[in-house]
Amino acid sequence: MSTINTVENTPPKAESAIPVAIPAATQATAAPKNFQRKYMLWVVLLIVALLVPFFVTDPSHQNLAILILMAAQLGVSWNIIGGYAGQISLGHAAFYGLGAYTSTMLITLAGLNAWLALLAGGILAAIISVAIGWSCFRLKGHYFAMATIAVAEIIQIIFTNWEYAGAAVGLTIPMDKQGWGVLIFAGKEPYYYLALGLLLLTLLANLLIERSYLGYYFRAIKDEPDAARSLGISLSKYKQIAFAVSSFFTALGGSLYAQKELYIDPASVLNTGLSIKMALVSILGGVGTLFGPIVGAGVLTLIEEGTRMFFGGSGRGTDLIIYAALIVIIAVYYPSGVLGWFRQFFARRKVNQANQAKGEQA
């Protein structure tokens, strides 16, 4: 009886094991909620982007928004080769200029439809990137970056001395027709939606790559090339794929620039500074991330336009000085970029809140 009484009088065990199962269930339900919140945030941002021309009616402000979108598209394009595959290209202005010159020459000299001319520029840039990559991908690290700079300079010299392409004078797209068929408009709103559409298309391509086997291969080549090679992954093949896709979308950005400005020359579309800006946009915002280049584009474009506004012609080159300073600051203090800094900030904040909650419970 005593044994029975002791068993019956024993207080029930603390239900410490039960809460262990609750966090797992909570995490399972929290993941879809977080995804839904992120999805809703994307939808809201897209709606806001679509409505910008209705609220921002000043042409100069609309032009600034277009420049930000175009810079973001170039950063996202560069991110495919530089962020995911880890190959730092500093000669992407070559593909930007190839897209601009190809589409302009096909429109003005061959009378081709503007949409087909844009597509042709992207395809030609992708084909030429295969020829460039065949030799350049034999190099590693900074040697590859130096080789891409050399290729871009050679292409700039070719177009500067090519009389059929306008040489140093450049080419002009006539405004005898307007509309979506020729992609020539009097106002800024259509160019805004063209830039936004091209950015969304490039983001979609990045998202598909990121979630496909190509994204895993690219990251493996970037982080552990020897391990990737041992698993049978052809490094040169997949680097070339990343290079071609990146070149294709960069050329589309150059073609859009030509349609917007209606004038191009080697200094405007084949400048080495463009290559540096494409890389810096991605690195500043967060290299290897989907939306990092958009953040970097906003920061750099505002700096670039701000220096022009405050310094004018006397401050030429000021933006390059700021670019160089930003590169040093990012390399030393924020290697993960602005987006990475925000993620670290919110992660630390979440940990602090959790620690405070534990302290209050104790």
PyMOL commands that set and color helices and strands:
alter all, ss='L'
color gray80, all
select helices_A, chain A and resi 2-9+18-55+59-84+93-108+114-136+142-160+163-165+189-210+213-223+225-230+235-261+266-269+272-286+292-315+318-332+337-361
alter helices_A, ss='H'
color red, helices_A
select strands_A, chain A and resi 171-172+263-264
alter strands_A, ss='S'
color yellow, strands_A
deselect
rebuild
show_as cartoon
